[in-house]
Amino acid sequence: MKLKVWAGIAISFFFIWLAFRKVDYAELGSVFSRADYRYILPAAAITLFQFFLRAARWGHLVEPIKKVKIASLFSATSIGFMGNNILPARIGEFLRSYAIAKKEDISISASFATIIVERILDTFTLVLFMLYLLYALSLPPEYSDLESTIRKVGGVSALLFFAALTMLFYFKKHKDIFKKILDKIIVPFSQSIAGKVADLVDAFASGLSVVSAGKHLLPISLYSLCVWVLSAVPISLVLLSFGYSYPFAVSVFILVIIAIAVAIPSSPGYIGTFHYACATALGLFNIPEEEALSVAITLHAINFFPITLVGLFYLWKDKLSLPGAGKLEEPL
């Protein structure tokens, strides 16, 4: 765990260096002083609201285990995303499982399995956005070669993901085959871990069955689409605050680039990877470096501070504590 934490911090420092190495700090300050901050509050409010929608979507995934009130779901969701922002190794995902399990008396393994399914849904929606960009995005003429490369990579990524999705549905129908394979691999090393893995496989398969159920499929799909569309809207608003007006496809493109970048291991809060990816994507539209970085810093603050403060409030309200949270491991 310590090696993973330090590697993430090193990666963040590297991307911070990349993002800031050529910046004129006087110009950076000037850009912030010229910004129109009337757009920032609605951008922050929309960002916070999409976490509420995430909680509502999670309720459909958890429902086969237990019907949970939206207040509990939003509380645990806020705590989890706060954990990702201030704790190492993305421990927030496990903290979210722990928070809902303690509050609603749900198995940690089962709740964690629903979060894995949620991540699959996010990836699926992200792939749909990439397919949308293949037709809607137009980079400046000088980046025509890059645009062609992006289209090819997007198409290949979509094919690979749909292949993986097919495998997941095969897994759902034939989970016993996977359990036997994992059993043969793990049992020689640890009988107890093999049993826990088998339980997690069962919980994960149960989560997948919710996605395929007609009762839940439509609301889950709509929530996923709304979550990601609303995630792109604040990008448009922040661009407006710095004097830039672009088609919505540009905001979607920046969102996709950021989403890919923050998947890279980094320090808590995706510091560095977020900033460099956002500023680099904006640079493709000929936005000056200091202005692009100003947008990146503002967007990161909007994504970081509101949900972190809300998560800390619920952590206090639900009488949970962070000292023990840092010791949480994946609930095998």
C-alpha positions in Angstrom: 0.0 0.0 0.0 2.8 2.5 0.9 4.5 1.9 -2.4 1.3 2.6 -4.2 0.7 5.8 -2.3 4.2 7.1 -2.9 4.1 6.1 -6.6 0.8 8.1 -6.9 2.4 11.2 -5.2 5.4 11.0 -7.5 3.1 10.8 -10.6 1.2 13.8 -9.4 4.3 15.8 -8.9 5.5 14.9 -12.4 2.2 16.1 -14.0 2.2 19.3 -11.8 5.7 20.0 -13.1 4.5 19.4 -16.7 1.5 21.7 -16.2 3.3 24.6 -14.6 6.8 24.4 -16.0 6.4 27.2 -18.6 3.7 29.3 -16.8 4.0 33.0 -16.4 2.7 33.4 -12.9 2.0 37.1 -13.2 -0.1 36.4 -16.3 -1.8 33.5 -14.5 -2.8 35.9 -11.7 -4.0 38.5 -14.3 -6.2 35.8 -16.0 -7.9 35.1 -12.6 -8.4 38.8 -12.0 -10.2 39.2 -15.3 -12.6 36.2 -14.9 -16.3 36.6 -14.6 -17.1 34.6 -11.4 -20.9 34.8 -11.9 -20.6 31.5 -13.7 -18.7 29.7 -10.9 -21.5 29.3 -8.4 -24.0 27.6 -10.8 -21.1 25.5 -12.1 -20.4 24.3 -8.5 -24.1 23.7 -7.8 -24.5 21.6 -10.9 -21.4 19.6 -10.0 -22.8 18.9 -6.6 -26.2 18.0 -8.0 -24.7 15.3 -10.2 -23.4 13.6 -7.0 -27.1 13.5 -5.9 -28.0 11.8 -9.2 -25.2 9.3 -8.7 -26.7 8.5 -5.3 -30.1 8.0 -6.9 -28.7 5.7 -9.5 -26.8 3.8 -6.9 -30.2 3.2 -5.1 -31.4 1.1 -8.1 -28.2 -1.0 -7.9 -28.5 -1.5 -4.1 -32.3 -2.2 -4.2 -32.1 -6.0 -4.7 -30.0 -6.1 -1.5 -32.1 -3.5 0.4 -34.3 -0.5 -0.5 -32.3 2.4 0.9 -33.5 6.0 1.3 -31.9 8.6 -0.9 -30.6 10.5 2.2 -28.4 7.5 3.2 -27.2 7.0 -0.4 -26.2 10.6 -0.8 -24.5 10.6 2.6 -22.4 7.5 1.7 -21.7 8.8 -1.8 -20.5 12.2 -0.4 -18.3 10.4 2.1 -16.8 8.2 -0.6 -16.0 10.9 -3.0 -14.6 13.0 -0.2 -12.4 10.0 0.7 -11.1 9.9 -2.9 -10.2 13.5 -2.6 -8.2 13.4 0.7 -7.2 9.8 1.2 -4.6 7.8 -0.7 -5.1 4.8 -3.1 -8.7 5.7 -3.9 -9.8 4.4 -0.6 -13.0 6.4 -1.0 -14.6 3.6 -2.9 -14.2 1.2 0.0 -15.1 4.0 2.5 -18.4 4.4 0.6 -19.1 0.7 0.9 -18.3 0.9 4.6 -20.5 4.0 5.2 -23.6 2.5 3.6 -23.0 -0.9 5.2 -22.7 0.6 8.6 -25.7 2.9 8.2 -28.0 0.4 6.5 -26.7 -3.0 7.8 -25.7 -4.1 4.3 -22.8 -6.5 3.5 -19.7 -4.5 2.6 -18.9 -7.0 -0.2 -22.3 -6.7 -1.7 -22.3 -2.9 -1.6 -18.8 -2.8 -3.0 -20.0 -5.1 -5.9 -22.6 -2.5 -6.7 -19.9 0.2 -6.9 -17.9 -1.9 -9.3 -21.1 -2.2 -11.5 -21.5 1.6 -11.2 -18.0 2.1 -12.5 -18.8 -0.2 -15.5 -21.9 2.0 -16.2 -19.7 5.1 -16.1 -17.3 3.5 -18.5 -20.1 2.5 -20.8 -21.5 6.1 -20.8 -18.0 7.5 -21.4 -17.6 5.2 -24.4 -20.9 6.5 -25.8 -19.6 10.1 -25.3 -16.4 9.0 -27.3 -18.6 7.7 -30.1 -20.5 11.0 -30.1 -17.2 12.9 -30.3 -16.2 10.9 -33.4 -18.8 12.8 -35.3 -19.4 16.0 -33.3 -15.8 17.2 -32.5 -13.8 19.4 -34.9 -10.3 20.4 -33.9 -8.5 23.4 -35.4 -7.1 22.7 -38.9 -3.5 22.4 -37.7 -4.5 19.4 -35.5 -6.2 17.5 -38.3 -3.8 14.6 -37.9 -4.4 14.4 -34.2 -8.2 14.5 -34.9 -7.8 11.5 -37.2 -5.8 9.7 -34.6 -8.4 10.4 -31.9 -11.2 9.1 -34.1 -9.3 5.8 -34.7 -8.4 5.4 -31.0 -12.0 6.2 -30.1 -13.4 3.6 -32.5 -11.0 0.9 -31.4 -11.7 1.7 -27.7 -15.4 1.4 -28.3 -15.0 -2.0 -29.9 -12.8 -3.2 -27.1 -15.3 -2.0 -24.5 -18.3 -3.6 -26.2 -16.3 -6.9 -26.3 -15.6 -6.6 -22.6 -19.2 -5.8 -22.0 -20.2 -9.0 -23.8 -17.8 -10.9 -21.6 -19.4 -9.5 -18.5 -22.8 -10.7 -19.6 -21.2 -14.1 -20.3 -19.8 -14.0 -16.8 -23.3 -13.3 -15.3 -24.7 -16.4 -17.0 -21.7 -18.6 -16.3 -20.3 -17.3 -13.0 -19.8 -20.9 -11.7 -17.2 -21.5 -14.4 -15.3 -18.3 -13.3 -15.6 -19.4 -9.7 -14.1 -22.8 -10.4 -11.2 -21.2 -12.3 -10.5 -18.8 -9.5 -10.8 -21.5 -7.0 -8.1 -23.6 -8.6 -5.8 -20.6 -8.8 -6.3 -19.3 -5.2 -7.0 -22.4 -3.1 -3.3 -23.7 -3.2 -2.3 -20.4 -1.6 -5.2 -19.6 0.8 -8.5 -21.4 1.4 -9.9 -18.5 3.3 -9.2 -15.9 0.5 -10.7 -18.3 -2.0 -13.9 -18.4 0.0 -14.0 -14.6 0.2 -13.4 -14.3 -3.6 -16.2 -16.7 -4.3 -18.5 -14.5 -2.1 -17.4 -11.4 -4.0 -18.1 -13.1 -7.3 -21.6 -14.0 -6.2 -22.2 -10.4 -5.1 -20.8 -9.0 -8.3 -23.0 -11.3 -10.4 -26.0 -10.2 -8.3 -25.1 -6.6 -9.2 -24.9 -7.3 -12.9 -28.4 -9.0 -12.7 -29.8 -5.6 -11.7 -28.4 -3.9 -14.8 -30.1 -6.5 -17.0 -33.5 -6.3 -15.2 -36.1 -4.3 -17.2 -37.4 -2.6 -14.0 -34.0 -0.9 -13.4 -32.3 -0.7 -16.7 -34.1 2.4 -18.0 -33.7 4.6 -14.9 -30.1 3.5 -14.5 -29.3 4.3 -18.1 -31.1 7.7 -17.8 -29.3 8.6 -14.6 -25.9 7.6 -16.1 -26.5 9.9 -19.1 -27.7 12.8 -16.9 -24.7 12.4 -14.6 -22.2 12.7 -17.4 -24.0 15.4 -19.3 -24.2 17.4 -16.1 -20.5 16.8 -15.6 -19.8 18.5 -18.9 -22.0 21.6 -18.3 -19.7 23.1 -15.6 -16.9 23.0 -18.1 -18.9 25.1 -20.5 -19.7 27.5 -17.6 -16.1 27.9 -16.5 -15.0 28.5 -20.0 -17.6 31.2 -20.3 -16.3 32.8 -17.1 -12.9 33.1 -18.7 -14.4 34.5 -21.9 -14.6 31.4 -24.1 -17.7 30.1 -25.8 -17.4 26.7 -27.6 -19.9 24.1 -28.9 -20.9 21.6 -26.2 -18.9 18.9 -27.9 -15.7 20.7 -26.8 -16.8 20.4 -23.1 -17.6 16.7 -23.6 -14.1 16.2 -25.2 -12.4 17.9 -22.2 -14.5 15.8 -19.8 -13.5 12.6 -21.6 -9.8 13.6 -21.5 -10.0 14.4 -17.8 -11.8 11.1 -17.1 -9.1 9.1 -18.8 -6.3 11.1 -17.1 -7.7 10.7 -13.5 -7.7 6.9 -14.0 -3.9 7.2 -13.8 -2.7 6.5 -10.3 -2.0 9.8 -8.5 -2.2 11.5 -5.2 -5.5 12.1 -3.5 -7.8 14.5 -5.4 -6.2 13.7 -8.8 -3.9 16.6 -8.4 -1.6 17.1 -11.3 -3.2 14.6 -13.7 -6.4 16.5 -13.7 -4.7 19.9 -14.3 -2.3 18.7 -17.0 -5.0 16.8 -18.9 -7.5 19.7 -18.8 -4.9 22.3 -19.8 -3.5 20.2 -22.6 -7.0 19.5 -24.0 -7.8 23.2 -23.9 -4.5 24.0 -25.6 -5.8 22.1 -28.7 -8.3 24.8 -29.2 -5.6 27.5 -29.1 -6.3 28.7 -25.6 -3.2 30.3 -24.2 -1.3 28.3 -21.6 -2.0 30.5 -18.6 -5.7 30.7 -19.5 -6.0 27.0 -20.0 -4.4 26.3 -16.7 -6.7 28.9 -15.0 -9.7 27.0 -16.3 -8.1 23.7 -15.1 -7.5 25.0 -11.6 -11.0 26.4 -11.4 -12.6 23.2 -12.6 -10.6 21.1 -10.2 -11.6 23.4 -7.3 -15.2 23.1 -8.2 -14.9 19.3 -8.3 -12.9 19.1 -5.1 -14.1 21.5 -2.5 -18.0 21.3 -2.5 -18.2 17.5 -2.3 -15.3 17.3 0.1 -17.0 19.7 2.5 -20.3 17.9 2.2 -18.6 14.5 2.7 -16.8 15.7 5.8 -20.2 17.0 7.2 -21.8 13.6 6.7 -18.8 11.9 8.1 -19.3 13.9 11.3 -23.1 13.5 11.2 -23.0 9.7 10.8 -20.4 9.5 13.5 -17.7 7.9 11.3 -14.0 8.6 11.5 -11.2 8.9 9.0 -8.3 7.4 11.1 -9.7 3.9 10.7 -10.7 4.6 7.1 -7.1 4.8 6.0 -6.8 1.1 7.0 -9.7 -0.1 4.9 -8.9 -2.6 2.2 -10.9 -4.0 -0.7 -13.7 -6.1 0.9 -12.6 -9.5 -0.2 
